[in-house]
């Protein structure tokens, strides 16, 4: 299985969310890297975040971010 750059960018956005406080959303400003802006828009279209520029994680997003952050933690050890 080959991993696309887009998938890695989406994982990077998911890693930005603070899972310890789910009331904290995320805002990706228009000055951000174009890749981060595009990744957020793709996550929104997939129903993982509530707004095309970040917002909050949906129920599916919480699960996805939890798994993404766990993988990053494990592989960074």
QUIBEL-V449122 format. One record per run of one state. SS is the DSSP state (@ for helix, = for strand, . for the rest). FROM is the first residue (numbers start at 1). LEN is the number of residues. If there is no record, write none. Layout:
BEGIN
ss/from/len
SS/FROM/LEN
SS/FROM/LEN
END
This chain:
BEGIN
ss/from/len
./1/4
@/5/12
./17/9
=/26/2
./28/6
@/34/12
./46/3
=/49/3
./52/2
=/54/4
./58/1
@/59/18
./77/1
END
